Amino acid sequence: MTLCIAFAVQATIANAGQPLLLDSTGFSKPLALPASSDWTSTETIAATEVAELERAEEIERNAENELGDSETFVSSKSIAPTFQPSSMIPSNSFAIPSPSSLQQCLTSDRYWLISTRHITSSACRANLQNPNFRISRLDRCGRITPSSLDEYLGTFAPNRPRVIYVHGNRRSASLAIERGMGVARELESNRCGHLPMDFVIWSWQSDRETFAISDARIKAERTDAQGLYLAWLLRRHVEAAQPTSLIGFSFGGRIVTGSLHALAGGAIGRRRLNEEPVLAANLDVGLLAPAIQSDWLTPHGYHRLATQNMNRLVLLYNRRDAILKNYWLLSRIRGTSALGYTGPTRFAARYDGSPLPVRSRDCSPTVGKAHSEVDYYERSCYAGREMASLLASSLQID
């Protein structure tokens, strides 16, 4: 059953020197499946009305120009300030107002590309003060329009979910966009209602460089820096009370959990963020065949603090995955297994001490031995439906 929930997430920022705590009073018992409901809210209705008004005014201006009667329509409309819905950007946010070209897209999906391929993937050399992300907007065909961090932050809206998708290994820049847009289409076709989303493709340096296990070891090492970079961005999401979900496949799942661990003040690659920890961010996470050690999310695991910032987890795994079956070769320690191979084991508690709600499925009957992201969506593992459920739950705290 697809989840259809509407709830505005609220966040509060603690005093300097203390962890950033978000309101966790809305926590419920582990993963209840509520009844379906529409996503309509006063904010989305207002956004629709504003978009319609802007279109009507544009038609009037075009007609005015064609008639050549420019003086007839000199009125307060021509000197009125650009509409900026106050309810769309929290008062405690540093977000910069978005340009009119993006404000007119309030009722449709938007697509973003955040690339770190041009900056170092070494955790010890990573710039954690102001990472030089390359940010672009994408159209539905994946065509790129250069953008900026200011523009990206300026489009935050507390009633509009934002999904960050992190791809796996051996993805070129173009293939990362292609695969990401495929996931976006799966979410669009399986979501409830018509609440628009912002879909973000996190593109990291994962091109094929060598063979088999040697290549995997290189990419595994890079995931630490990527987790730190993503944690830096997630902190901006939390400060703006931006409802956010994360989806990661294979090593992408490793980046996702690492980022949540770093966001909570944890160290990865012997580095920490240069900012105060964030706890109880309540982000929803979807992992497909995650290439992370099966005990990393336990109370003493490498990414043990990740669950402090999770609202719930959707885990799709495969007990026949031929690649993850040999996960131990990464560390050369026999007996080491991948979470994407074993499925759920034991997880650390959430910030309030409650168990992490986990929805999991073994997809081996349909996916077989393949370590293929596409198969999770195209075959009857229902990955599209499960990942689309994150859109709804990101607007509610379980």
N, C-alpha and C positions, 0 to 999 in steps of 0.2 A: 504494500500500500504506500502510495506516495504521500509524503507529509505536506500539508498545506496550512501554514501558520503565519499569522502576522503579529509581530510584537516589536516595538521599538526598543533597541538596546540602548541603555544609558551607561555612561562611564564617569567616574570621578577620579581626579588626580590627587595623589597624596602630597603632603608637604615635602619640601626639599629634604633629601637625606633619607626618606622613607620609601619603601617599595610602592609603586603605583598600584593601588587596589581598586578594582571595579566592583560595583554592587553585585554581590552574590546572594542576596536574600531571595532571589527568584529560583534558586536551585530546587530541583525536584528529585524524587527517587530515580534510580537508574532507568533511563530510556523508556518512557511511556509513549505509546503511539496515539496521539490525540485524534479526535475527529477532524474531518476536513473542514476548512473554512476559507472564504475568499481573502485575498491579500489587500482588499481595498482599504485605504486609510484617508484621512483628511488631507495628508500631505500629497498622496498620489493624485487625488482628485484635483487639488489645487494646481499641481504641476501640469495636469492635462488641460485645465482651463487656461493656464498661462500660455501654454504652447498654442492652443487654438486662438487666443487673443493675438499673439504675435503674428500668426499666419494671416489673420484678418487684417491686421494693420499693414502687413506687407502688401496685400492685395490692394488696399486703399492707396498706398504710396505709389504703386505701379500705375494704377489708373490715373492718379494725379499727374504723373510725369507724362503719360500718353496724351492727356488733354492739354498739357502745357499751362495749366492753371495752378502754378505753384503757390500763389498767394492765398488761394482759397482755403488751403488746409494748414496755414500757419497757426498752430494752436498749441495748447499745453502738451499734446502728444509728441510734437517734434522736439520739445525741450525736456521731456520727462526723463528721469534717470533710468538706466537699464534695470530691468526687474531682477532682483536678487532675493529669492525667497528666504526669509530669515530662518524658517524652520528647517531648511535644507542643510545648513552649516551650523554646528553647535557654537554657542557663544564663547566657549573656551578653546575653540580650534584656531590654529594659525592658518587655516586654509585660505587660499587666495581666490577671489571670485573667478569663475570660469568665463571664457570668452563666449559671446553670444552664439557662435557656431556650435558650441557644446551644450549651452542651455537649451537650445531648440531640440536636442536629442533626449530630453528628459523622459519621453514616453517610449523610447526604443532602446534596444541593447547597444552598448558601446564596447569596443574592443581595444585593448592596450597591449603593447609589447614593451617589456622592460628587459634590456639586455645587459649582461655583465661580461660578455665575451671579450671585450676589449680591455678589461682591467684584470689585475692579478687574481689568480685563484689560489694563492698561497696565504694561508690564514695568518702567518706571522707578519706578512707585509701588507695585509688588507687595510685600506683606509676606512676606519670606522667613525670618523668625524663627519665626513661629507662624501660618501661614495659617489663616484662619477658615473651614475647610471645613464644609459642611453635609452630614453623613453620616446615611444612613438605611438601614434594612434593607428588603428587598422580598420579597414572597411570589411564588409562581409566576405570579400574575396581574398582577404589577407594582404591587400596593398597597403603600403606604409606611408604615413604622413608624419614628419618629424614633430615632436612635441617637447615637453619639458616637465621637470618635477613640479614646478609651480602649477602648471596646468593640470597635472594629474591630481595633486592635492586639492586643487580648487574645485574638483568635481565630486568631492565626498558628499554623501547624503545619507543620513541615518535611517531612512526608510527604503534605501535601495541597496540590495546585497551586492557585494563585490567578491568575486571568486579569483583566487590566484592559483594558476595551474603550473606545476613544475614537471617538466618532462624527464625522461630517463636518459640512459647512456646512448652514445653513437647517434646523436641527432645533430645534423648541421643546422645552421641558422634558418634556412628555408624549410627544412623538414620539421623543425620545432614549431614554426608558424602553422604549417599544414596540419600537423598532429593536434596542435592546440585548438585550431579552428574546428577540427573534427569533434573534439571534446565539447567545445562550446555549442555546436549544433545538437549534440546529444542532450545537453542540459536544456536547450531551448525546446526540444521536442518532447521532453519528459516532465517539464516543470508544471506546477499547478498555476492556473490563472495566467495573467499577462503582466505581472509586475516586472518591469525591466531590470536588467542586471548590468554590471560592468564586469567583463571577463578579461583577466590579465594573464598573459603568457610570460612566464619567467624563463628567459633564454640564457642558458649558461654554457660554458665552453666544454662541450661533450663530444665534439667530432671524433670520429675514429682516428686513432693515432698509431696504434700498433696492434698486436694480435692478442686475442683471448684474454687470459688472466692478467697479463702485464698491462693491458689497456684498462681493465677493470680496476686494478690497484691504483693507477694514476687518477682515475675519475673518483674513486672512493676518497682519496686524499683531498681532492678539490671540494668535496661536499662540505667540509668544515667551513671554508671561507664563504661558500654560498649560503650556508645557514646563518652566518654572522651578517652578511649583507641583507638577507631576507628579514632577519630579526630587526635590523635598523629600520627597514621600511614598515614592518608591522607595528613598530612603536608609534609611527605617525598615524596609522590606522586607528590604533587604540585611543590615542589622544583626541582624535576627532570623533570618537564614538561611531566609527564606520563599521557596520556589520560586515564581517569578513569570513569566508570559508577558504580552506586550502585543500588542493587535490594534488597528490604526488604519485607518480608511477616509478617503481624500481628505485634507482638512486634519487629520483625526485622525492620519494617518500622520506629518504634519509635527510634530504635538505629541509623538508617541512618539519620533521620532528626536531632536528637540530636547531632550527630557527626559534621554535617555541621554547626549547630549553635555554637558549641564549637570551631570549626575551625575558625569561624569569631570573636572569642573573647567572645562569650556568656558563661554564667554560667549555668551549670546543676548540680543538686545535691550540690549546693553551692560551686562548684569547677570550676576553669578555667585551661586551659593549661598554662604551665609555659613559653610559647613562645609568640612571637609577633603574633597578629591576622593575618589571611589570608582572603583576600576579593577578590571577582571576580575570584574564582577558576574555575567557569563554568563547574561543574560536572553534568552529566546527571543522573537522578534518576527515578527508577521504583518502585512504591509501589503497593502491592497487599493486599487488605483488611487491610490497616494499622490500628493498634490499638493505634492511637494517638488521642488526643482530636481535634475535628473539627476546633477549633479556635487557635491551637498552631502555625500555620504558618501565622497568621494574624500579622499586624504591632505591636500588643501589646501582642502576644502570647508567650508561654513558649519557643518555638523554633523559635522565630520571625526572627533571623538572618540567619536561614538556607537558605532562598531564596537568600541571598547575595552571596552564593557560588553555586547556581544552574544555569545550562544552560537551561534545560527544565525538565518537570515532566510528566511522564506517570502514571496515576492513574486508577487502576481497583478497583471498589467498589461493594457493594452488599446491596441493600436496604431491603433485606429479611434475612440477616445474623442473626441467632438466638443468637450467642455469642455476636457480637458487638451491637446488639439491647439493651443488658443489660450492656453496657460499663459503665454506670453511677454508677454501684455497686463498681467499683474500688475506686472512690473518695467519694462514698456515697452522692453525690450531684445530686439530680434529675434534669433532663433536660440536663445533660452533655451527649454529643454524640460523637461518633467516626467518624473520617474522612473516614474510610473504610465502614461506614454505610451510612452517609449522602451524600458522594460524594463531589465534589469541592464546596467551599463556597467563601471565600475571602482570597487572599494570599498577603503577603507583596511583595513589588517590588524587583527586582534584584538590583545588585550593582549600575548599571547605571541609576536606576530609572524607567526602562522599566517594563511593566507587565511580570510576569512569564508565559512563554508559557506552557500551560497545555493541554494534550491529555487525555481524561477520557472516561470511559465506565462503565455503570451499568450492572454488570454480573448476576443480580438476575434471569433473564429469564432462564439461563442455569445452574447456580450454585445452585439456590434455597436457602434453609435455612442453608445449610452447611457452616461451617467456615473451608473449605478444600482447601489447596493450590493446591493439585493435580487437583481438579476440574477446577480451572482456566486455567490449561494447557490442560487437556484432553477433555474438553467440548468446545463448540463453542464460547468461550470468547476471543480466539486468544491471550492468554497471551504469548505464545511462540513467535508469530510474533511481538507483541508489545515490549517485552523485548529485542528481537534481534535487534530492531530498535535502541536501545541504543548503540550498537556496532558501528554503522555507525555515529550516531550523536556525539559520544564522540570525533570524529576526526574533528568536525566542531563546531564553535561557532555560534549559531543562532543570 
